[in-house]
Amino acid sequence: MESIYAALLIFKAKGNKAITEANLDKVLKAAGADVDPEQIKKLVIGLKSTDLDEIIKNASMMPVGVSTAPVEDKKKPSKKKKEPEKEEVEEEPAGIGSLF
């Protein structure tokens, strides 16, 4: 995953042509991440035929936080009886506390 982030960082800074194995290696080492040369090689090959601008634009349009939990039906009538609202009567504070 770190190699993908490194590729996106290089892309934003210098463009698609700058994503090379050497540049990815430098960025990953600078970040202190483990470098897997095979993974980097596969990533560079895969990104050569990819339009990252289009992928980023489409990814930013995707909905975030979509819930897959079932939605409860809110039309169920409530069985609770409504109690009339009671008026609260404020009592006058007494003693020294009433001064503050």
C-alpha positions in Angstrom: 0.0 0.0 0.0 2.9 2.4 0.8 4.1 2.0 -2.8 0.8 3.2 -4.2 0.9 6.2 -1.9 4.4 6.9 -3.0 3.4 6.7 -6.6 0.5 9.2 -6.0 2.9 11.5 -4.3 5.3 11.4 -7.2 2.5 11.8 -9.7 1.2 14.9 -7.9 4.6 16.4 -7.7 6.1 15.6 -11.1 3.6 13.9 -13.3 3.1 10.3 -14.6 6.4 10.1 -16.4 8.3 10.6 -13.1 7.0 7.4 -11.6 10.0 5.1 -11.9 11.4 2.3 -9.9 14.2 4.5 -8.7 11.9 7.4 -7.7 9.6 5.0 -5.8 12.5 3.4 -4.1 13.8 6.8 -2.9 10.4 8.0 -1.6 9.8 4.7 0.2 13.2 4.7 1.8 12.8 8.3 2.8 9.5 7.4 4.5 11.1 4.5 6.3 8.9 1.9 4.6 10.0 -1.5 3.6 10.9 -1.7 -0.1 9.8 -4.7 -2.2 11.6 -4.4 -5.6 9.2 -6.9 -7.2 6.1 -5.0 -6.1 7.6 -1.7 -7.2 8.4 -3.2 -10.6 4.8 -4.5 -11.1 3.4 -1.1 -10.0 5.5 0.8 -12.5 4.5 -1.5 -15.3 0.8 -1.3 -14.3 0.9 2.5 -14.1 2.5 3.0 -17.5 -0.8 2.3 -19.2 -3.0 4.0 -16.6 -4.4 7.5 -16.6 -4.0 8.5 -13.0 -5.8 11.9 -13.5 -9.0 10.0 -14.6 -8.7 7.5 -11.7 -8.3 10.3 -9.1 -11.2 12.3 -10.6 -13.5 9.2 -10.5 -12.4 8.2 -7.0 -13.2 11.6 -5.7 -16.8 11.3 -7.0 -17.4 8.0 -5.2 -19.8 8.1 -2.2 -18.1 7.9 1.2 -19.5 6.2 4.2 -22.2 4.2 2.6 -24.0 2.1 5.1 -25.1 -1.5 4.3 -27.1 -1.8 7.5 -30.9 -2.4 7.0 -33.0 0.7 7.5 -35.8 0.4 10.1 -39.3 1.4 9.0 -40.1 4.7 10.6 -43.8 4.5 9.9 -44.6 2.1 12.8 -47.1 3.8 15.1 -45.9 4.4 18.6 -47.8 2.6 21.3 -46.8 5.1 24.0 -49.5 7.4 25.1 -48.7 11.0 25.0 -48.7 12.6 28.4 -49.7 16.2 28.6 -46.8 18.5 29.2 -46.5 19.7 32.8 -45.5 23.2 33.4 -42.5 23.5 35.6 -42.7 26.0 38.4 -39.5 27.7 39.3 -38.9 28.2 42.9 -37.4 31.4 44.2 -33.9 30.7 45.5 -33.5 31.5 49.2 -30.5 32.3 51.3 -27.1 33.7 50.4 -27.0 31.6 47.2 -29.7 33.7 45.7 -27.4 36.7 45.5 -25.0 35.2 43.0 
